[in-house]
Amino acid sequence: MMTRIEIPEDEIEISAIRAQGAGGQNVNKVSSAVHLRFDIRASSLPEPVKQRLLELRDKRITRDGVVVIKAQNHRSQEKNRAEAIERLHDLIARASQIRRKRIPTRPGKAAKARRIDSKTRRGATKRLRGRVRPDSD
């Protein structure tokens, strides 16, 4: 069972910016997009979760270990703020899951037999494609 990790509000830095793209007067006038910054190394997350977060190959994590999320899908700043925080929670939840180590297995006897049988049939088909020699009677 996985416990949900709580992130204190003071560790998340949120700033309002103007959204990009189409939207007319509302986009040009209102700062409804949200820029979220979260410093992984300075956070109160458990050390193993921090390590897995830093190892993730995610374009939202900078080299300095800061998560930068930009949310601008909604017209209201509150919805964009909630979406940015939700994305951060999803990212941390993904990093907090411990993947089980893969146990390598070997092919069974029947699988080996099927493989050899198909190779034999394929070889026979190719042999039939060879040059036709006239009978020397």
N, C-alpha and C positions, 0 to 999 in steps of 0.2 A: 504494500500500500504506500502511495506517495503522498507526502504532506505538502500542502500548498505553501509556497514560500511567500512571505509578506515582505514588501519593499517599503521602507519608510518614505514618506512624502518628501523629506528634505534631501534625499539622495537623488531625486529626479528633478532635473532642471527643464522647465517648459517655458518656451517663449512663443508669442504669437507673431506670425509673419504674413505677408500677403501671399495668397495662393497664385499659382501660375496657370496659364492656359486660358481657355475661353470662359466667359462668365459675365462679360460686359461690365456695367457700372459697379455691381456688387463686388467683383474681384478687384477692380481698380481702387475702390474706396475703403473696403473693410479688410482688416487683418484677421481672416478667419482660419488660415492654415496654422498648424501647430508644429513646432520643432522641438522634439524631446531629446535630451542628452542624459546619458546614464553612464557614470564612470564605474566600470566593473571592478578595477583594482581597489578603489576607495570605498566600495560598497560593503554592506554587512552580510553579504551572501556567504554561505559556507564555502570553505576553501576548495573542495572538490568541484563544486558547481562553477565557481569562478574559473577554475582551470579548464573545464570543459567548454565554458562560454568563450574563453580566449582562443581555444583550439578550433572552434567552429569556423568553417569557411563561409562567412556571411559578409556581404558587401556593406552591411550596416554597421559593422564593427571596425573601427579605425585601428591603425597600428599601435596607437597609444592605449588601446583597450577601452575606448569610449563608444557606447552604442548611440547611434544617431538615427532617429526615426522621424520622418516627415509625413504628417497626415493632412491631406487637403481634399478628401473626397466629399465631405459634407459642407453645407453652406454655413452651419453654425460652428463657432469655435468650441463649444462644449462637446459636441459630437466628435469633432476631430481630436480633441483632447482625450476623450474616452477611448477612441479607436487607437491612438498612439500608445496609451497605457496598456490596452489589451494586447497590442502587438508585442510590447516589451514583455508582458507576462507569458505570452506564447513562446517567445524566444527563450526565456529563462526556464520554462517548463520543459522545452525540448532539450535543453542542456542538463536539466536535473535528472533525466531518465538515464539509467545505467544500462547500456546494451550488454546482453549476455554474450559471452565469448563463444564463437562458433566452434563446434566440435567437428573436425573433418571426418568424413565417412568414405568408405570404399565401395565401388560398384559390386553388386551381388553376382552370384554364379550365373543366373539366368540372363542378366543384362550383358555380361561378357559374352555369353553364347550367342545372344541376338546380334551383338556387334560383329562378331566373327562371321556369323552366317550371312549378314547383309554385305560384308566385305567380299565374301566368297561369291555371292550372287552378282555383285557389281563387277567383279573381275571377270566372271564368265561372260557377262554381257559385253564387256569391252573386248574380250578375246574373239567374240563372234564378229566384231567390226574389222577384223584384220583382213589382209589381202587374200583374195580367193585364188587358189592355185588349181590349175586344170589337172584332171586325173590323168595319170600316165599309164593307161592300159594298153 
